[in-house]
């Protein structure tokens, strides 16, 4: 049974200071459980004109260029909260609309909503959302056990103009409740909140992702059988990886591969070689068992480094570069 399925009731982690997947340095709220339970935690929003009461006047002067987005009361929070200033040309895609479209796409596979595992991340006032809907266990890689890698449909959305809508398919490794994205995202759907933009069908993303998932699983199996020769590791660390992600990431990757722990880097960093830096042991990396021996181990290390990026766009960029770095390792 997967870890998500063990949590039949969704739970809430409050005031979690985590610069995370929404791409904002903000306290995030995290909910996990069935989609039917999480639905009630998704806030609703409305659009209003922007104005200020003029001193000594009964009327207000309205701004002709901007509107304000307001979060409506939800749960025990009975307040209306302004969350963003947007232009008159801004197209509002409410989170609930995104969730309904995503759920409809998954339910079209014949899966009941009460059986869909989900994860929801929201910024403090709900202005940015990341929603993950997990595919049935038949799509897992490494079936069973807490190390299973699950395929998921991921949707990012904002209502305050801070980022565009985005939907893609990715892999999520369940390791002690921590997720790692591996593999290649096959179709990345993007849409700006502007003009007369119409909300896109998410079903294309889901269908394409499922179509390619068999290839991904075959790739993972091949990587698990592919041993990495020691003479290949250091040149790859000091070459392609350092060139693409920098000396800090290269040094951390080398340390994780040897110890199973992340590294605490010296400040300032001295020396040109990532493998020669004096490092201190940091937190353990879930699912990494030292020493790294296979291509799949290397992939997991790269996925960890990508998931640790504080900015959402950086996370996606690094994740998309993993296949290329793996190709360099296996050349």
N, C-alpha and C positions, 0 to 999 in steps of 0.2 A: 504494500500500500504506500502511496506517495506521501510525503510529508504534508502536502497541502490537504490531502484527503483526510488526514488525521485531525485537522482543525475544522470540524464541522460547523463551528460557530465563528464568525468573524471577530477579530479583536482589534483594538485601537492602541497604538503607541503614541502618546502625546508628547509634544515639545521635543521631538527628535531632531536635534541640531545636526542636519545632514545635508551637505551640498550634493544633491543627487540627480536623479534621472530627469527631473523637470528642468534642469539647467539653471536653477536659481539658488542662491545662498539663502536658504529660508528653512524654517522649521517645517518638517514634513510630517504628515499624518499617513500612517500605513495601515491598510486593512487587508486581511486575507480571509478567504472562506469560499463559499459557493457564490456564484454570480447573483442568485436570487437574494442573498443576504446583503451583499455589497451594494446592490442597487440603491438601498435606502440611505447610503452614505454619500451619494453623489449630489452635490448642491445644484440648485437652480439659480438662474440669473435673469435679470431684466435690464433693459436699456432705458435711460432717462435723459432728458435734456439737462444741460448744465447751465446754472445761473446762480446769482447771488442777490439776496435782498438788498435793495438800495436804501440807504439811511433816509428816513423821513418819507418813504414811498411805500405804497401798498403792493406794488407789482415788482417783479424781478426782471432784470435784463438777461436774456438768454444768449449764450455763446452760439454764434452761427457756424462755427467750424467743428466743434467737438461735442460729444455726448459722454455720459458717464455710465459705466457698467456696474451694476449693484448686485451683490449676492443676497438672495432672499433667505429668510430664516430657515434653519434646518436643525432637526433634533431638539436638543435643549438650548440651542443658541437662537434666541428669539429676535435678534437684531438684524436689520438691513445694513449691509456693510459695503461701502464703495470700494471697488477693487481695481479700477482702471479707467483711464481717459482715452477715448478712441475718436477717430475722425467720423464725420457723417457718412463716409464711404465705406466704413468698416462693416464687414459681414460677420455677424455673431453666430458661431456654431456652439450651442450650449453643450456642456459635457453630457447631459442626459441624451441628447440626440446622437452623439458619438457612441455612447454605450449601447443604445438601442440598435443602431446600425451594426455594430460589432456583434452583439448578441444574435441578431437576426441572421448574420452570416454563419455563425457557428451552429445555430439551431437548424439551419438549412441542411446540415450534415445528418440530421436526425437525432441530435443530442438534446435532451430536455434541459431547460435552464437550471433546474435544481441539481443537475449533475455536472454543471460546468464549474471547474475550479477557476478562481480569479484572484487577482491582486490589484489593489488600487492605491496609488500614491497621490496625495493632494498637498499643495502648499497651504500655508496657514489659513488663508481665507478662501481656498479652493480655486484661485484664479488659474492655476496650471494643474493639469491632471496627466497621469500616466496610468493606463488601464491595460492589464495583461489578461488574456483569456487563454487557458491551457487546452491543448488538444487532448483527445482521449488517449489512454495508455497504449493503445495499439500503435501510436505514432512515436512512442518513446524510443530513445537509444539506450541500451543497457537496461532492458526491462526489469523492473522490480528493484527493490533496495533503495537506500537513501541517496545513492550516487546516480540515480537515473537522470538522464538528460531529456527534458520535455520540450516539445515544440509548442510555441505560443504565438498568438496574434497580439501585437503590441500597438496601442494607439496613444499618441501624445496630442494634447490639445490645450489651448489657452483661450481665455475670454477677454484678456486685457491688452491684446495686441503685442505681447512680448515675443511670441513665436508662432509659426505657422502650424496648421494641422499636419500630422504625420502618422502613417500606418505602415507597418512592415511585419514580416515574420522573422522570428529568431529562435534560438535554442536557449534553454534555461536549465542549468545543472543544479539539482537539488542536493546540496552538500551541507548538512547541518543548517538547513533553512537559508543558506546563502545561494544566490544565483550567479551563474556565469554564462555569458552569451558566447557561443562558439559557432563556427561555420560561417556561411555566407548568407546575408539577407538578400533574398532573390528579387523582391519588388518593393521599392521604397516609394510610397505614395505621399506626395507633398501637395499642400494647397494653401495658398495665401488667403487671409481673411480680408478680402478687398473686393470692391465693386459688386457685381452681380454674381459672384462665385457661387456655384451650387455644390452642395455637399456631395462628395464622390461616393460611389459604391465601394465598400470595403471588401465585397465578395471576391473581386479580382485579386486582391492581395492574398486572401486566404487560399483561393484555388491555386494560384501560382506557387505559393509556399508549400502546400501539400504535394503538389506535383513534383517539386524538386527535393522534397524531404528524403525520398528514397536514395537519391544520389548522395545527399549529405551523410546519411547513415553508413553507406558503403565507404565513403571517405573516412569517416571516424574509425570504422573497423580496420581499414588499411593502416591508418596512423597508429592504432594500438598494436599492430603487428610489426611496425617499422622501428627498429632499434636505431638510436642516434649514436654514432661512433664518437668517442671522446675527442678525437682529432677534428671533428666537424664543429663541436660546440663552441669552443673559444673563438675561432675565426668568425663564426656567425654572430656571437655576442659583440665582438669588437668591430665587426663589419656592418652587415645589413641592419641589425637591430639598433646599434648605437647611432648609425646614420639616420635611420627613420624616426626613432623615438627618443634619442638623446642618451647621454651617458648615465643619467640617473636611472632611467627605466632599464637600461642594459645591465647596470650593476645590480639592481633589484632582481632582475630575471635570473642572473647567475647565482645570486645568493639563495633565492627560493629553490632553484633546481638542486642545490647542494644541501639545504637545511630543512626545507619545508616551511620556513618562516620568511616573512617579508623582512626587509632590511631598513634600519634607521641610518640615513645617509649623513656623512660629516658635513659640517658647514664651516667654512666654504669647502667646495669640492676641489681637491688639488690632484693634478696628474691627468694624463691623457687616456689612461687605460681603465675601462670599466671593471675589469677583473682584478685590478690591483688596488682598489680603494679600501681603506679600513672601515668596515661596517659593523654595526651593532645589531643584535637580534631584535626583531620586532614581533608583531603578532603572527600566529600561525596562519597559513593559507589553507582554507578548507579544501580537501580533496587532493592536495599535493603531497605525495609520499616520496621522500628523498631516498636515494638520489633520482632525479629525473632520468629515465632511460629510453622512453619512446617518443615518437612524434606527437602522440596524443598528450603526453605529459607536457611537452613544450607548448602545445596549443592551449592547455589549461592555464599555464603560467601567463601567456600573452593575454588570455581572456581576463584573468584576474587583474593584470595591470590596466587593461582597458576599462574594466568596471570600476576601478578606483579613481578614475578621472573625475574631477569635481564638476565639470561642466558637461551637460548632456550632449551638446554637439561634439565635444571632444571625445566622449565615449563612443558615439556612433562612428566618428572618423577613425579612431583607433581600431574598433571592431572590424570595420570594413577593410583595414590594412592587414589583418591577421592572415588571410589566405596568401597574400603576396609574401609575407615574411616566412610563412611555412614553406612556400615554394623555394625560397632562397636557402632555407635550412636543408631541404631535401634534394637540392640540385646535385 
